[in-house]
Amino acid sequence: VAEGEPGEGREPFELPRFWDALGQTFQVTSQEATKLSLAFSRPPLPSAEDCRKLGEDVQNAILAVATVYYWLPKGQGTTLRKMVRDATTEVVEGMIQLTDTILRAPVESLSQEQLISTGGVWEACEQVSNLPRDNQAAVASALTACLGVVKDAVEEMEHALVEGQDPYGDIMEDEELGFRGNRDTYWSEADRQLLSSCMGLMKASKACLKKVLGAVKAHGKADSPEHIAQLDDLADIANEISPSVDELALSMYPPVNPLAVRLNAAKLASVLKKVLEIAKTSHVCPPSEEGWVQFLNGAVDHNMNKIKNFTQGQL
């Protein structure tokens, strides 16, 4: 499941039929996990014949889950497929863990670990009802996750930059270290000027994800191979925003190396420009959406130019 590629089926693929079948196989797997767990919850042990039957039923349930997952062709969207693959993998791994737990546990009583493992399979199987139903919903879900991470990074950095605050105050106590005259743990005035433009770039990242997410929700379609592929391209490039924001944020802590900051800012700016370019040329950006694309492009350039000016003397 984790490594394999889907077979492009000969029959025409029907998404509603796929979801019905996947839901059923997840439900059966959940029931088989319950049966298996109950059989080994107290003495006497099931007979050899009963064990064989239980094992077969579990195996058939898992093979059915994997088989239905393989029905989903790449053409339905790689973002959607990855989410279904992750959910399927979780069910298979959950069942492996439950079986391992039963094999290891003494049979006198139902162990806490066995209860947790059984619950883990149930949870993994229930996930099917929360999975996005097409690639537009999958990409919107992926963008929402990226936006959450970037929002957290922006808030954390804003908090650290509050005037006069010591960025290491929470981990370095004056009493322990004696006199704190070390400039390596403080921001100079020049640092703060440079960092305000970096914050501008981080906020542009947040705005960019927010706007692209809104456009995908409002105009995104998963009704043709071209539209599905455009959505995947957007998700792929947007996935690069959060790691780039993190790298920039890490380089902003004292002692500040202005060249490292400039390099990380340039990387982030380049990713943002790519996101805006891909959005602009895709179906999610009709003429009504072009204003914010232009505005954010300007914001990225503006902040990057200021960062270049502040660090020019370092080159």
LOZA-313067 format. One line per 10 residues: number of its first residue (from 1); their letters; for each residue x, y, z of C-alpha. Coordinates in steps of 0.5 Angstrom, whole numbers, plus 2048, in hexadecimal, padded with zeros to 3 digits. Each point is the difference from the previous one (the first is absolute). Layout:
# LOZA-313067
NUM = a = X Y Z ~ ... .
***
This chain:
# LOZA-313067
1 = vaegepgegr = 800 800 800 ~ 805 805 802 ~ 805 7FF 7FA ~ 7FB 7FD 7FA ~ 7FD 804 7FA ~ 7F9 7FF 7FE ~ 7FE 7FC 7FA ~ 7FC 804 7FB ~ 7FA 7FC 800 ~ 7FD 7FE 7FA .
11 = epfelprfwd = 7F9 802 802 ~ 7FE 807 800 ~ 801 802 807 ~ 7FA 803 805 ~ 802 804 806 ~ 7FA 7FF 804 ~ 800 7F8 7FF ~ 807 801 802 ~ 7FE 803 807 ~ 7FB 7FB 801 .
21 = algqtfqvts = 804 7FA 7FF ~ 806 804 804 ~ 7FB 801 806 ~ 7FE 7F9 800 ~ 807 7FD 800 ~ 802 805 806 ~ 7F9 7FE 804 ~ 802 7F9 7FF ~ 807 800 802 ~ 7FD 804 807 .
31 = qeatklslaf = 7FC 7FA 801 ~ 805 7FB 7FF ~ 805 804 805 ~ 7FA 7FF 805 ~ 7FF 7F9 7FF ~ 807 7FF 800 ~ 801 804 807 ~ 7FA 7FD 803 ~ 803 7F8 7FF ~ 806 802 803 .
41 = srpplpsaed = 7FD 804 806 ~ 7FF 7FA 805 ~ 802 7F9 801 ~ 7FE 7FB 7FD ~ 805 801 7FA ~ 7FC 7FF 7F9 ~ 801 7F9 7FD ~ 805 7FF 7FA ~ 7FB 800 7FB ~ 7FD 806 803 .
51 = crklgedvqn = 806 804 800 ~ 801 7FE 7F9 ~ 7F9 802 7FE ~ 802 807 804 ~ 806 801 7FC ~ 7FD 7FF 7F9 ~ 7FB 805 802 ~ 804 805 802 ~ 805 7FF 7FA ~ 7FA 800 7FB .
61 = ailavatvyy = 7FE 806 803 ~ 806 804 7FF ~ 801 7FD 7F9 ~ 7FA 803 7FE ~ 802 807 803 ~ 806 800 7FC ~ 7FC 7FD 7FA ~ 7FB 806 800 ~ 806 805 801 ~ 803 7FE 7FA .
71 = wlpkgqgttl = 7FA 801 7FC ~ 801 808 801 ~ 804 802 7FA ~ 805 805 800 ~ 7FC 804 7FB ~ 7FB 802 806 ~ 806 804 803 ~ 806 7FF 803 ~ 7FE 804 806 ~ 7FA 7FC 801 .
81 = rkmvrdatte = 804 7F9 7FF ~ 805 802 805 ~ 7FB 801 805 ~ 7FC 7FA 7FF ~ 807 7FC 800 ~ 801 803 807 ~ 7FA 7FE 803 ~ 800 7F9 7FD ~ 807 7FF 802 ~ 7FE 802 807 .
91 = vvegmiqltd = 7FB 7FB 800 ~ 805 7FA 7FE ~ 805 802 805 ~ 7FA 801 805 ~ 7FE 7F8 7FF ~ 808 7FE 800 ~ 801 804 807 ~ 7F9 7FC 803 ~ 803 7F9 7FD ~ 807 801 803 .
101 = tilrapvesl = 7FD 803 807 ~ 7FB 7FA 800 ~ 806 7FB 7FF ~ 804 803 805 ~ 7FB 801 806 ~ 7FF 7FB 805 ~ 7F8 7FD 7FF ~ 7FE 801 808 ~ 7FD 807 7FF ~ 7FF 805 7FA .
111 = sqeqlistgg = 806 804 800 ~ 800 808 800 ~ 804 7FF 7FA ~ 7FB 7FC 7FC ~ 7FB 805 802 ~ 804 806 7FD ~ 802 7FC 7FA ~ 7F8 7FE 7FF ~ 7FE 807 800 ~ 806 802 7FC .
121 = vweaceqvsn = 7FD 7FB 7FA ~ 7F9 803 801 ~ 803 807 800 ~ 803 7FF 7FA ~ 7FA 7FD 7FC ~ 7FC 806 802 ~ 804 804 7FD ~ 7FD 7FE 7F9 ~ 7FA 805 802 ~ 805 806 800 .
131 = lprdnqaava = 804 7FF 7FA ~ 7FF 805 7FA ~ 7FB 7FD 7FB ~ 804 803 7FA ~ 807 804 7FE ~ 7FD 807 801 ~ 7FE 7FE 807 ~ 807 7FC 801 ~ 804 807 7FE ~ 7FB 804 804 .
141 = saltaclgvv = 802 7FC 806 ~ 807 800 7FF ~ 800 807 7FF ~ 7FD 801 807 ~ 805 7FC 803 ~ 806 804 7FD ~ 7FC 806 802 ~ 7FF 7FE 808 ~ 808 7FF 800 ~ 802 806 7FD .
151 = kdaveemeha = 7FB 804 805 ~ 803 7FD 806 ~ 807 802 7FD ~ 7FE 807 7FF ~ 7FD 801 807 ~ 806 7FD 803 ~ 805 804 7FD ~ 7FB 806 801 ~ 800 7FE 808 ~ 808 800 800 .
161 = lvegqdpygd = 801 807 7FC ~ 7FB 804 805 ~ 804 806 802 ~ 805 7FF 805 ~ 7FF 7F8 801 ~ 806 7FB 801 ~ 7FF 7FB 7FB ~ 803 7FB 804 ~ 7FD 802 807 ~ 7FC 7FA 800 .
171 = imedeelgfr = 806 7FB 800 ~ 805 804 803 ~ 7FF 803 807 ~ 805 806 803 ~ 801 7FD 806 ~ 803 7F9 7FD ~ 805 804 7FB ~ 802 806 805 ~ 801 806 7FC ~ 7FC 801 7F9 .
181 = gnrdtywsea = 805 804 7FC ~ 800 7FB 7FA ~ 7FE 804 7F9 ~ 7FF 7F9 7FD ~ 7F9 7FF 804 ~ 7FD 807 7FE ~ 7FE 804 7FA ~ 804 806 7FE ~ 7FC 806 7FD ~ 802 7FE 7F9 .
191 = drqllsscmg = 7FE 7F9 801 ~ 7F9 802 802 ~ 800 804 7FA ~ 802 7FB 7FB ~ 7FB 7FB 804 ~ 7FA 804 7FF ~ 801 7FF 7F9 ~ 800 7F9 801 ~ 7FA 800 804 ~ 7FD 804 7FA .
201 = lmkaskaclk = 802 7FA 7FB ~ 7FD 7FB 805 ~ 7FA 803 801 ~ 7FF 800 7F8 ~ 801 7F9 800 ~ 7FA 7FF 805 ~ 7FC 805 7FC ~ 802 7FC 7F9 ~ 7FE 7F9 803 ~ 7F9 803 803 .
211 = kvlgavkahg = 7FF 803 7F9 ~ 802 7FA 7FC ~ 7FB 7FC 805 ~ 7FA 805 7FF ~ 801 7FF 7F8 ~ 801 7F9 800 ~ 7F9 7FF 804 ~ 7FD 805 7FC ~ 802 7FE 7F9 ~ 804 7FA 800 .
221 = kadspehiaq = 7FD 7FA 7FC ~ 802 7F9 800 ~ 7FC 7FE 7FA ~ 805 7FF 7FA ~ 807 7FE 800 ~ 803 807 7FF ~ 7FD 803 806 ~ 801 7FA 804 ~ 808 801 7FE ~ 800 807 802 .
231 = lddladiane = 7FD 7FF 807 ~ 806 7FB 801 ~ 805 805 7FD ~ 7FD 805 805 ~ 800 7FC 806 ~ 807 7FD 7FF ~ 803 807 7FF ~ 7FC 803 806 ~ 803 7FA 804 ~ 807 804 800 .
241 = ispsvdelal = 7FE 806 803 ~ 800 7FD 807 ~ 807 7FD 800 ~ 802 807 7FD ~ 7FD 804 805 ~ 803 7FC 806 ~ 807 800 7FD ~ 7FF 808 800 ~ 7FD 800 807 ~ 806 7FC 803 .
251 = smyppvnpla = 805 805 7FC ~ 7FD 806 803 ~ 802 7FE 808 ~ 806 803 803 ~ 806 800 7FE ~ 7FD 802 7F9 ~ 804 7FF 7FA ~ 7FD 805 7FB ~ 803 7FC 7FA ~ 7FC 7F9 803 .
261 = vrlnaaklas = 7FA 804 801 ~ 801 803 7F9 ~ 801 7FA 7FD ~ 7FA 7FC 803 ~ 7FB 806 7FF ~ 802 800 7F8 ~ 7FE 7F8 800 ~ 7FA 802 804 ~ 7FE 806 7FB ~ 802 7FB 7FA .
271 = vlkkvleiak = 7FB 7FB 802 ~ 7FA 805 801 ~ 802 803 7F9 ~ 7FF 7F9 7FE ~ 7F9 7FF 803 ~ 7FD 806 7FE ~ 803 7FF 7F9 ~ 7FD 7F9 800 ~ 7F9 802 803 ~ 800 806 7FB .
281 = tshvcppsee = 800 7FB 7FA ~ 7FB 7FB 803 ~ 7F9 800 7FF ~ 7FF 802 808 ~ 802 807 7FE ~ 7FB 803 7FB ~ 801 807 7FF ~ 7FC 802 806 ~ 806 7FD 804 ~ 805 804 7FD .
291 = gwvqflngav = 801 806 804 ~ 802 7FC 806 ~ 805 7FC 7FC ~ 803 807 7FE ~ 800 803 807 ~ 804 7FA 803 ~ 805 800 7FB ~ 801 807 801 ~ 800 7FF 808 ~ 806 7FA 7FF .
301 = dhnmnkiknf = 804 805 7FB ~ 7FF 805 805 ~ 803 7FC 806 ~ 805 7FD 7FC ~ 803 806 7FE ~ 800 803 807 ~ 804 7FA 802 ~ 805 801 7FB ~ 801 807 801 ~ 801 7FE 808 .
311 = tqgql = 805 7FB 7FE ~ 804 803 7FA ~ 806 802 805 ~ 801 7F9 802 ~ 801 7FD 7F9 .
***
